[in-house]
């Protein structure tokens, strides 16, 4: 069961963010839900559910710690492209179109994307 919270007028949503997962919730910009296609919206939710799984398997706190450290290291190498180079994001983007991915995903699969 998805714990989806639809919000609007949050500062980071005005900066281009359309969804965000903070275990155990997925926050979605209301205007994105209203203006995107059903397929695109479901891909976004699947992407965020992959992050929820990542957070859960890393006991949430360690996920955010790893995410932050990896982001800072990638920032040095990739600059503005650091976000897309993160292992967590690479796994989620490479598999968000596959609705069955979480059923077959192996523990700590993000490591393949380092």
Secondary structure, 3 states (H helix, E strand, C coil): CCCEEEECCCHHHHCCCCEEEECCEEEEEHHHHHHCCHHHHHHHHHHHHHHHHHHHHCCCHHHHHHHHHHHHHHHHHHHHHHHHHCHHHHHHHHHCCCCCHHHHCCCCHHHHHC
